[in-house]
Amino acid sequence: MLEPIRQGLPPLDPAAVSNAASCALPPRYEAVREARRFTLGTLDAWDIGDRFDDVCLVVSELVTNALRHALPAGGALPGDPYGPVRLHLMRWTERLVCAVRDPSHDGPVAGGADDFAAESGRGLFLVESFSDGWGWHPLAGTLHGKVVWALFRLPRPSGE
């Protein structure tokens, strides 16, 4: 298991968020397609759809990992009105953060990226390769579980 890390995530002032969107995802693999569709619509609305390919790949991997490794055997958690997995997209002027919340307290485990014949186990390697940084941290307070995040740097808007 990887230790919780926040390094690489610059200080993010919630008051300075330009845009934010989130969606609850059902505990089934079709949720990955729903997450991609939500991401595309959100990035297009924010006029940063040109980053869709990289962001979509990372969102797909983060959501797949949450569904595969962080849910109990039945998938749903009793009494969780928000859904067991939640995707958050947050945009600041020059960066985008994709965060996936799941109910598990167990940290992500990086698989071996050197077995190119394997059908799984390279998700975090892809997240690291296509984002500008990533990490995870446990949730505190009334929320249980963890958040796995990925950071994308955005070009400075023209005219600044």
C-alpha positions as CSV (number, residue, x, y, z in Angstrom):
1,M,0.0,0.0,0.0
2,L,1.2,3.5,-0.8
3,E,1.5,6.0,2.1
4,P,-1.0,8.8,2.0
5,I,0.5,11.7,0.0
6,R,-0.4,15.2,-0.5
7,Q,2.9,16.4,-1.9
8,G,2.6,17.6,-5.5
9,L,-0.8,19.0,-4.7
10,P,-0.3,22.8,-4.5
11,P,-2.3,24.7,-1.9
12,L,-5.8,24.8,-3.2
13,D,-7.9,27.6,-1.8
14,P,-11.5,26.5,-2.0
15,A,-12.6,30.2,-2.3
16,A,-10.5,30.5,-5.5
17,V,-12.1,27.6,-7.3
18,S,-13.3,28.8,-10.8
19,N,-15.6,25.9,-11.3
20,A,-16.5,22.7,-9.5
21,A,-18.7,19.7,-10.4
22,S,-19.3,16.3,-8.9
23,C,-21.5,13.3,-9.5
24,A,-22.3,10.2,-7.6
25,L,-21.5,6.9,-9.4
26,P,-23.4,3.7,-9.0
27,P,-21.5,0.6,-7.8
28,R,-21.3,-1.1,-11.2
29,Y,-18.7,-1.0,-14.0
30,E,-21.0,1.0,-16.3
31,A,-20.2,3.9,-13.9
32,V,-16.9,4.3,-15.7
33,R,-18.7,5.2,-18.9
34,E,-20.9,7.6,-16.9
35,A,-17.8,9.2,-15.4
36,R,-16.3,9.7,-18.9
37,R,-19.5,11.2,-20.2
38,F,-19.8,13.5,-17.1
39,T,-16.1,14.6,-17.5
40,L,-16.6,15.4,-21.2
41,G,-19.6,17.5,-20.6
42,T,-18.0,19.3,-17.7
43,L,-14.7,20.0,-19.6
44,D,-16.6,21.2,-22.6
45,A,-18.7,23.6,-20.5
46,W,-15.5,24.9,-18.9
47,D,-14.0,25.3,-22.4
48,I,-11.1,23.0,-21.7
49,G,-12.3,20.0,-23.7
50,D,-8.9,19.9,-25.5
51,R,-7.6,18.2,-22.3
52,F,-10.3,15.5,-22.5
53,D,-8.2,12.6,-23.7
54,D,-5.6,12.7,-20.8
55,V,-8.2,13.7,-18.2
56,C,-10.7,11.0,-19.3
57,L,-8.0,8.3,-19.2
58,V,-7.1,9.2,-15.6
59,V,-10.7,9.5,-14.5
60,S,-11.4,6.1,-16.0
61,E,-8.5,4.6,-14.1
62,L,-9.4,6.2,-10.8
63,V,-13.1,5.2,-11.0
64,T,-12.2,1.7,-12.1
65,N,-9.8,1.3,-9.1
66,A,-12.5,2.6,-6.7
67,L,-15.1,0.2,-8.1
68,R,-12.7,-2.8,-8.2
69,H,-10.8,-2.4,-5.0
70,A,-12.7,-0.1,-2.6
71,L,-16.3,-1.4,-2.5
72,P,-17.6,-4.2,-0.3
73,A,-18.6,-7.4,-2.0
74,G,-22.2,-6.2,-2.5
75,G,-21.1,-2.9,-3.9
76,A,-23.5,-0.6,-2.0
77,L,-23.1,0.6,1.5
78,P,-26.3,0.8,3.6
79,G,-27.3,4.4,4.5
80,D,-25.0,6.1,2.0
81,P,-27.3,8.6,0.3
82,Y,-24.5,10.0,-2.0
83,G,-23.4,6.7,-3.6
84,P,-20.4,4.8,-2.6
85,V,-18.1,6.4,-5.3
86,R,-18.1,10.1,-6.1
87,L,-16.2,12.0,-8.9
88,H,-15.2,15.6,-8.2
89,L,-13.8,17.9,-10.9
90,M,-12.4,21.2,-9.6
91,R,-10.9,23.9,-11.8
92,W,-8.7,26.8,-10.8
93,T,-7.3,29.2,-13.4
94,E,-4.3,27.1,-14.3
95,R,-5.0,23.7,-12.9
96,L,-7.7,21.0,-12.8
97,V,-8.0,18.4,-10.1
98,C,-9.9,15.2,-10.6
99,A,-10.7,13.5,-7.3
100,V,-12.5,10.2,-6.7
101,R,-13.9,9.5,-3.2
102,D,-14.6,5.9,-2.2
103,P,-15.5,4.2,1.1
104,S,-12.3,2.3,1.7
105,H,-9.6,3.4,4.1
106,D,-7.0,1.2,2.3
107,G,-4.6,3.2,0.2
108,P,-4.0,2.5,-3.5
109,V,-1.6,-0.3,-4.4
110,A,0.6,0.2,-7.4
111,G,0.9,-2.8,-9.6
112,G,3.9,-3.8,-11.6
113,A,4.2,-1.7,-14.7
114,D,6.8,-4.0,-16.2
115,D,4.4,-6.9,-17.0
116,F,3.1,-5.7,-20.4
117,A,1.1,-8.9,-21.0
118,A,-1.0,-8.3,-17.8
119,E,-4.6,-7.3,-18.3
120,S,-4.6,-5.2,-15.2
121,G,-2.4,-3.6,-12.6
122,R,-1.1,-0.6,-14.5
123,G,-3.8,1.9,-13.6
124,L,-1.7,4.0,-11.2
125,F,1.2,3.9,-13.6
126,L,-1.1,5.5,-16.2
127,V,-2.4,8.0,-13.8
128,E,1.1,9.1,-13.0
129,S,2.1,9.1,-16.7
130,F,-0.8,11.2,-17.9
131,S,-1.3,13.7,-15.0
132,D,1.0,16.3,-13.6
133,G,0.8,14.7,-10.1
134,W,-1.4,12.4,-8.1
135,G,-1.9,11.3,-4.5
136,W,-4.4,10.2,-2.0
137,H,-5.5,11.0,1.6
138,P,-7.9,9.5,4.1
139,L,-11.1,11.4,4.8
140,A,-11.8,12.8,8.3
141,G,-14.9,13.8,10.1
142,T,-18.3,12.4,9.1
143,L,-17.0,11.2,5.7
144,H,-15.4,7.8,5.7
145,G,-13.0,6.4,3.2
146,K,-10.4,8.2,1.1
147,V,-9.9,10.5,-1.9
148,V,-7.5,9.7,-4.8
149,W,-6.7,12.8,-6.8
150,A,-4.9,13.7,-10.0
151,L,-3.7,17.2,-10.9
152,F,-3.5,18.6,-14.4
153,R,-1.8,21.9,-15.3
154,L,-3.8,24.1,-17.6
155,P,-2.5,26.7,-20.0
156,R,-2.8,30.2,-18.9
157,P,-5.9,31.7,-20.4
158,S,-5.2,34.0,-23.4
159,G,-5.3,37.7,-22.5
160,E,-3.6,37.3,-19.1
